[in-house]
């Protein structure tokens, strides 16, 4: 029997069962409250909430506030949302900077919000690639709000940029849409490659450099099924030594090529779409 066939047979005969891992993690109260993904129903604990990582902190919460001077010496009140730091957040977590510019005020309101993973809106027609979705995050939006100084409603400008990026970046494609019929799945094709460049223009001005930040793809989670309320998940993952990609479907594991992974979306079927993308940050060689 050829070595490759022997290895694949060994993979399929020795499946990994995650129940022991789940049981150990549930000993921690934080994880015990989490609804784990259910392979038979397609339910998942990830929520497609477009404001989940952009909620402003309460004005009454003064902890973590400080004064910051931005462009043209314009001051800003900066608030940061407190989050428990752990090994997981240091590896997978980053921060968004949300700047709210209100007419009639001398200071901008800046909020630093943690993300893990980074959720990407893909609904707009112009979003065809991962790069398009990342750039879309930074498009300014108009927010109607009450102004005490003007005694009425005003149109404030809100803009979000990336304040920090983690060593391992997880991108969540928001494929759940809500309409009169309930929750639907958006099976739109979103292209990606094995290399991702985070352009300087989507980085916060205070952290921006002339060089792009580069990441390498090492994993893709797919959702199989035409409906948002059910389905099945598979994953393509790059081996730790970068020698090859493997495809995992329940207990079945087989080798695949990099082209199979990166070219998938260009020939995607409605019942199989990329849902989570995992990237590893490249070392900064500019120094």
C-alpha positions, -999 to +999 in steps of 0.1 A: +000+000+000+014+035-009+026+056+020+001+083+012-028+059+012-016+043+045-014+077+062-049+087+050-063+054+062-047+060+096-063+094+098-097+081+090-094+052+115-083+074+144-107+103+146-104+131+171-134+134+195-136+169+211-160+159+239-131+157+265-119+191+255-154+206+258-158+189+292-125+204+304-133+239+292-168+239+307-151+237+341-144+274+336-176+293+342-169+316+313-170+287+288-198+269+307-222+297+296-213+293+259-236+274+235-212+251+216-217+246+179-241+217+172-231+198+141-265+182+136-285+214+136-259+239+123-264+261+153-234+281+164-225+304+193-213+331+168-238+359+165-241+380+133-246+413+151-234+442+130-229+464+161-215+437+184-180+450+183-190+486+178-212+493+208-203+526+225-196+524+262-220+540+286-213+577+291-215+571+329-186+547+328-156+570+333-131+542+340-104+540+314-111+576+300-082+598+290-075+629+269-058+624+236-046+650+210-052+641+174-047+658+140-044+696+141-040+694+179-077+686+182-084+670+216-105+638+220-120+620+249-109+583+246-127+555+263-118+519+263-141+490+269-127+468+297-122+432+288-106+403+306-071+397+292-060+362+287-036+341+266-065+337+241-071+374+238-034+381+234-032+356+205-066+362+187-078+395+200-074+430+186-091+464+190-113+487+169-111+525+172-145+542+168-144+580+164-176+600+168-174+636+156-204+657+169-211+691+154-208+719+179-183+701+202-146+708+204-137+672+213-142+640+194-154+609+213-132+579+208-140+544+219-116+514+218-135+482+214-121+446+215-128+421+188-124+384+186-130+375+158-132+405+134-167+405+119-170+415+082-201+428+066-205+414+030-240+426+021-231+456-001-228+449-038-193+464-041-179+438-016-164+410-037-132+402-018-119+401+017-100+433+010-132+450+000-149+439+032-120+452+054-120+486+036-158+487+041-153+488+079-137+523+076-164+540+055-178+569+076-214+567+085-239+594+096-254+589+131-284+610+141-282+619+178-294+645+203-271+674+210-274+691+244-254+721+232-277+726+202-309+714+220-319+691+191-310+664+168-277+666+148-259+644+123-227+631+138-200+613+118-187+580+130-157+562+115-141+529+125-105+519+120-083+491+132-064+501+163-045+468+168-041+435+150-034+401+167-008+375+158-036+352+147-064+369+129-099+353+126-122+369+100-159+361+104-180+365+072-214+376+083-236+354+062-268+357+082-293+382+070-327+390+085-358+398+064-396+393+066-391+355+063-367+353+092-330+344+092-316+337+057-281+326+045-262+349+022-243+325-001-225+354-019-190+345-033-162+363-014-127+358-029-096+354-008-060+342-013-033+327+008-018+361+015-037+390+031-024+426+032-039+450+057-035+484+040-023+514+060-055+534+052-077+510+074-053+513+103-059+540+130-039+572+123-021+568+156-009+534+147-005+537+109+028+531+091+037+532+054+040+495+053+011+470+049+007+443+076+008+409+060-009+377+070-008+341+057-039+319+055-038+287+076-074+277+079-109+280+064-142+268+080-170+262+055-207+260+060-226+235+039-263+240+034-286+265+017-303+276+050-291+295+080-309+274+105-292+241+096-263+226+078-228+211+083-193+224+088-160+213+074-125+228+076-093+231+055-062+236+076-025+240+069-002+216+087+020+232+114+052+225+093+034+241+063+040+209+043+004+205+031-032+213+035-057+188+049-095+188+046-114+176+077-151+164+074-162+148+106-140+117+109-128+118+072-095+136+066-078+139+032-049+160+017-058+189-006-038+215-025-035+252-017-053+259-050-082+238-038-085+261-008-079+295-023-098+289-055-128+275-038-149+307-037-144+314-074-162+282-082-184+280-051-217+263-049-246+278-030-245+250-004-208+254+005-194+288+015-164+301+035-176+312+070-144+317+090-109+325+077-078+321+099-046+341+092-012+340+108+007+373+109+041+375+091+071+388+110+079+425+104+111+426+084+110+464+078+132+471+109 
